[in-house]
Amino acid sequence: MAWAPRPRILFLEQSRARRPYDKIATMTSTVVPLTINGTGSFDADVESAQGQPLRGLSIGTVQVNITLRCNLACHHCHVESSPKREEEMTWETMEHVLSAADRAGAATIDITGGAPEMHPRFRDFVIAARQQGKDVMVRTNLTILLQPGYEDLPEFFRDHRVHLVASLPCYLEKNVDRQRGRGVYHDSIEAIRRLNGVGYGIEAHLPLDLVYNPLGPSLPPMQSALEGDYKRELAARFGIQFTRLICITNMPIGRFLHELQRDGRAEQYMQVLKNAFNPATLDGLMCRHQLHVGHDGRLYDCDFNYALAMPVDRRTCGHIADFDPQRFLSRRITTADHCYGCTAGHGSSCGGAVV
């Protein structure tokens, strides 16, 4: 049976002033009381759908958060990175990561942050992973490439054939600057120009993926359709190119949750996610196919659990120095109701839509 969303509900009173992002696909004109279940509601829906809790299936990717330092402080950042953050991974832990990736048979090292490029041993880590035969993916905010000391990164990335995943939450300037800060759109476009100049987004072996996330509490649109809009608009406006678009749902955590709570919209958004729970996404959830390592070496099921300080089940290996692939794969995945963000609609992952 094809997936269909649960009944759609409006939780805002009619008299309340509406913002541009209030046009949520899951709303009708009916006002009803709102009840949010506590932690465990997600687990109940999963077990109802597949008869058992979520467990690991494979380890194709080792995702590593090497620093929380960033040159930006975006409104939607779930790990709440900023220039003031000082947390970063030690080189010893990075060596443990590379060893664990080999033992797990993982093909990809996915490097994230913060702005991972700001880690003092970022380049050493990339080089070591490539020498080990791993595909390397770096999640960049683009603007860092224009900062003093980082201007040569496009050539570095090209020379080591790094797969780039870059945040650009809209092709319109006002929407990007609203979410990420004044001037970020202009700098992001310039960074893409420079990346195009060395072949990124143009040559097949130099992929440049862009990441979209909604401005407010709504689900992303169809990824393939929005990708067409992005490619048309960015080519027409600036003559720039990219490889593919990744649509990611805003998770109700971090700064985005704080903003929802200030506006009195947190419960409403959680219900939007719950109403859109799609069992077809469960097999492809990123937590079932990856290992996530926090800056301190502790193990998590995903970057979102890392942001919430929810490590892997205590009965499995808790630190990368103690990593055992079989024990990790047999774990029950740690979940809470924020996980509805990954199962809503077409699903959401670090690689985009799931179905």
Secondary structure, 3 states (H helix, E strand, C coil): CCCCCCCCCECCCCCCCCCHHHCCCCCCCCECCCCCCCCCHHHHHHHHHHCCCCECCCCCEEEEECECECCCCCCCCCCCCECCCCCECCHHHHHHHHHHHHHHCCCEEEEECCCHHHCCCHHHHHHHHHHCCCEEEEEECCHHHHCCCCCCHHHHHHHCCCEEEEECCCCCHHHHHHHHCCCHHHHHHHHHHHHHHCCCCCCCCCCEEEEECCCCCCCCCCHHHHHHHHHHHHHHHHCCCCCEEEECCCCCCHHHHHHHHHCCCHHHHHHHHHHCECHHHHHHCHHHCEEEECCCCEEECCHHHHHCCCCCCCCCCCEHHHCCHHHHHCCECCCCHHHHHHHECCCCECCECCC
